[in-house]
Amino acid sequence: MANRNDIQEKLIKRAWEDAEFKKELLANPKAAIEKVLQIQIPDSIEVQFFEETPDKMCFVLPVDPASVTSEKLDSNGDFEPQSMYP
């Protein structure tokens, strides 16, 4: 099973190499990811992809583990929406 970091690296590399994919990833990330990874992301999961620029920084505030039930945590105790990852 791929993990979140592996998937993110794959998507970033593809976006850097393929301008059309990058455009689609930013406009409709869920559809772009489903097509490239050949997976179905549940309707209950919202996907956002942001592009940093030299004058724009993006940060992600991870989910608070205390607010997630144990079955949604991976073996390291990190939140992983497992249904997204093949």
C-alpha positions, -999 to 999 in steps of 0.1 A, spaced: 0 0 0 14 34 -9 16 60 18 6 97 16 42 109 11 48 85 -18 16 96 -35 23 133 -29 58 129 -44 44 110 -75 18 138 -81 43 166 -77 68 149 -100 41 144 -126 29 180 -123 64 193 -128 68 172 -159 34 176 -174 18 211 -177 -16 197 -186 -17 174 -156 -6 203 -134 -34 225 -147 -60 197 -141 -45 189 -106 -50 225 -96 -85 229 -112 -99 195 -102 -75 176 -79 -98 147 -71 -104 138 -107 -68 143 -117 -56 121 -88 -82 94 -95 -71 93 -132 -34 91 -126 -35 67 -96 -64 47 -111 -83 48 -78 -117 59 -66 -117 85 -39 -148 84 -17 -173 112 -21 -168 119 16 -132 129 11 -125 165 -2 -92 169 -20 -73 202 -24 -40 209 -41 -22 242 -38 7 256 -57 34 276 -39 51 304 -57 82 325 -49 59 349 -30 32 325 -17 38 299 10 13 271 18 10 253 51 -11 223 61 -26 220 96 -29 183 101 -59 167 117 -57 166 155 -52 129 163 -72 133 194 -103 140 172 -98 108 151 -109 74 161 -81 48 163 -93 29 133 -84 59 111 -48 60 124 -20 42 107 6 21 125 26 53 134 -5 69 149 -9 93 120 -42 100 103 -44 83 69 -77 82 50 -68 46 40 -96 44 14 -77 68 -8 -46 47 -11 -42 17 -33 
